[in-house]
């Protein structure tokens, strides 16, 4: 009888041990995660984010993996597929990752419309959709409806409001021309910008939108220059952002220029555009600029560049802020996994309760933190101005406070 009881206890223990990480994609030695990215096509500049994350995960693995709350170290297998910035392909990729590759969690993903499209599927299947490359408000505010999804950084709503605040103080009678990509992100930014203008003497006098697949935005810039605008808000990324900067310089149009954060990379956008054409522009930053000499002797950036040189796919430009963004997002995931037990539910519990945490690449004073009604992991930004080809800080760090639960 005693032997039979002991056998039952042993069997029960095995069942409990097995259930500790019964979710797909995780074992005692490995975590399988996956994402879909525009590795090709008009938005392929986003692939730099995936390359940065891939390099950081390989670096973690070289250290033996990430040690989770159960004390076991697990190496990360990172699976990525190309969606060409096409929603249908992104959905197919995510279904493959979940149903065939059996990933433990979905990580990052590139593009707002793609992340919005795949969010219902991931939530229905209770697969974490973590730290997506889609800085729209819904990924912070709609966590009750989509409890398995979260964004990563300061939303475009907040960024737009900060620019309006600057204009209200420095150029209270500004006449604004806007060039904006006709995407969810672009529309959200422009809507927030125009909403913040209410009650001011600032007016939008010209506006042009373009599709992300557009071959050129140069004609749009020329059209905007014919307005009487003295402020140009450039809401474009990658190739389009570079074209807009270059063309405004070529035609001698020199309004006060605001470049939203996703189009402000010196290495990826401004240098190809002719950096002199962006002189004096403003943007909002939360990451260090790895091309800036001020960080040349920064131990964190030195380690970052070492990681990219050693583990980044070839070619990967360590001066590209999108690459650093990928590393910072991967470091955020690492911080969450260290606090979590090996289940999806435990991971999401930690995702929703991240204490103030510094991760590689963020500007001094900026940290990751979640909690409150609006779940935005990054709530701070630094206004920057391009002076002599470098982004320089203007004023103090700007922080938004999340409401209490």
QUIHUNOR-V279588 format. One record per residue. RES is the residue in one letter. OMEGA is omega in whole degrees, 0 to 359 (none if undefined). NEAR is the number of other C-alpha atoms within 8 Angstrom. Layout:
RES/OMEGA/NEAR, RES/OMEGA/NEAR
//
This chain:
X/179/4, X/180/5, X/179/6, X/179/7, X/178/8, X/179/8, X/179/8, X/178/8, X/180/8, X/179/8, X/179/8, X/178/8, X/179/8, X/179/8, X/180/8, X/179/8, X/180/8, X/182/8, X/181/7, X/174/8, X/182/10, X/178/8, X/178/8, X/169/7, X/179/13, X/176/14, X/178/8, X/186/7, X/189/9, X/170/11, X/178/13, X/176/14, X/183/14, X/179/12, X/176/14, X/187/13, X/170/17, X/180/16, X/175/13, X/177/11, X/189/8, X/180/9, X/185/12, X/177/11, X/179/9, X/180/13, X/178/12, X/178/12, X/179/13, X/180/13, X/178/13, X/179/16, X/180/14, X/180/11, X/182/15, X/178/14, X/177/12, X/177/10, X/177/10, X/181/12, X/179/11, X/177/7, X/180/6, X/180/9, X/179/11, X/180/13, X/182/11, X/187/14, X/178/11, X/177/7, X/183/6, X/177/9, X/181/11, X/175/14, X/184/12, X/171/14, X/186/9, X/180/10, X/178/9, X/177/9, X/182/9, X/177/12, X/179/14, X/184/13, X/177/15, X/186/9, X/182/10, X/179/6, X/178/11, X/179/15, X/177/11, X/179/8, X/182/12, X/176/11, X/177/9, X/180/9, X/184/13, X/190/10, X/181/7, X/181/7, X/177/8, X/180/10, X/176/14, X/179/14, X/176/13, X/188/13, X/170/12, X/186/12, X/182/12, X/172/14, X/182/11, X/183/13, X/180/9, X/179/14, X/177/13, X/183/8, X/185/9, X/184/11, X/180/11, X/180/9, X/181/7, X/179/12, X/177/14, X/181/7, X/178/6, X/176/8, X/179/13, X/175/14, X/195/15, X/167/13, X/186/11, X/177/14, X/182/12, X/187/12, X/177/14, X/191/14, X/186/9, X/181/7, X/174/14, X/188/12, X/186/9, X/184/9, X/177/13, X/179/5, X/181/5, X/187/10, X/182/8, X/185/13, X/177/13, X/175/13, X/182/16, X/188/14, X/182/9, X/184/13, X/178/10, X/176/13, X/182/12, X/179/9, X/180/12, X/180/13, X/179/11, X/179/8, X/179/10, X/178/11, X/178/8, X/180/9, X/181/10, X/181/11, X/188/7, X/183/6, X/190/8, X/179/10, X/184/8, X/172/12, X/195/12, X/169/14, X/184/15, X/169/13, X/185/16, X/173/14, X/184/12, X/177/10, X/177/10, X/181/9, X/180/11, X/180/12, X/180/11, X/179/11, X/183/12, X/178/10, X/179/8, X/179/13, X/182/13, X/178/9, X/181/7, X/180/9, X/183/11, X/181/6, X/178/4, X/176/7, X/178/8, X/183/11, X/171/9, X/185/10, X/179/10, X/181/10, X/176/10, X/176/9, X/181/8, X/177/10, X/182/8, X/180/9, X/183/5, X/180/7, X/183/4, X/174/7, X/185/11, X/180/9, X/178/7, X/180/9, X/178/12, X/179/11, X/179/8, X/182/14, X/180/10, X/176/6, X/178/9, X/181/7, X/173/14, X/173/11, X/179/12, X/178/13, X/186/12, X/182/13, X/180/13, X/184/14, X/173/11, X/183/11, X/182/7, X/178/10, X/179/13, X/179/14, X/181/12, X/179/12, X/182/13, X/184/11, X/180/11, X/177/14, X/182/11, X/182/8, X/176/7, X/178/6, X/187/8, X/173/8, X/169/8, X/187/9, X/174/13, X/178/12, X/182/13, X/192/13, X/184/9, X/177/7, X/189/13, X/180/11, X/179/13, X/184/11, X/187/11, X/186/10, X/192/15, X/177/14, X/175/9, X/181/9, X/189/11, X/191/10, X/178/11, X/180/7, X/180/11, X/183/12, X/179/10, X/181/9, X/176/11, X/173/11, X/176/12, X/183/11, X/170/10, X/177/10, X/169/10, X/176/10, X/185/9, X/177/12, X/185/9, X/180/9, X/181/5, X/180/6, X/185/11, X/181/9, X/178/7, X/186/8, X/180/6, X/179/8, X/175/12, X/178/10, X/178/8, X/182/12, X/177/9, X/179/8, X/182/12, X/179/13, X/185/9, X/189/7, X/181/11, X/175/13, X/184/7, X/359/4, X/172/5, X/183/11, X/182/6, X/179/11, X/181/9, X/181/14, X/176/14, X/176/11, X/178/17, X/177/15, X/178/12, X/177/14, X/181/16, X/177/13, X/178/12, X/178/11, X/176/11, X/178/10, X/178/8, X/181/9, X/179/9, X/182/12, X/179/13, X/183/10, X/188/9, X/167/13, X/189/10, X/172/12, X/179/11, X/181/12, X/179/6, X/178/10, X/181/13, X/176/10, X/179/9, X/178/11, X/182/9, X/183/9, X/179/9, X/175/12, X/178/7, X/187/7, X/175/9, X/176/8, X/184/10, X/172/9, X/182/13, X/177/12, X/177/8, X/180/4, X/179/5, X/180/12, X/175/11, X/176/13, X/174/12, X/185/12, X/182/12, X/185/9, X/181/9, X/188/9, X/176/15, X/184/15, X/177/11, X/185/11, X/182/11, X/176/12, X/180/12, X/174/13, X/183/14, X/173/12, X/180/13, X/180/13, X/182/9, X/174/6, X/180/8, X/176/9, X/179/9, X/181/8, X/176/9, X/180/8, X/183/6, X/175/7, X/180/9, X/183/8, X/173/7, X/182/6, X/177/5, X/177/9, X/179/7, X/178/6, X/none/5
//
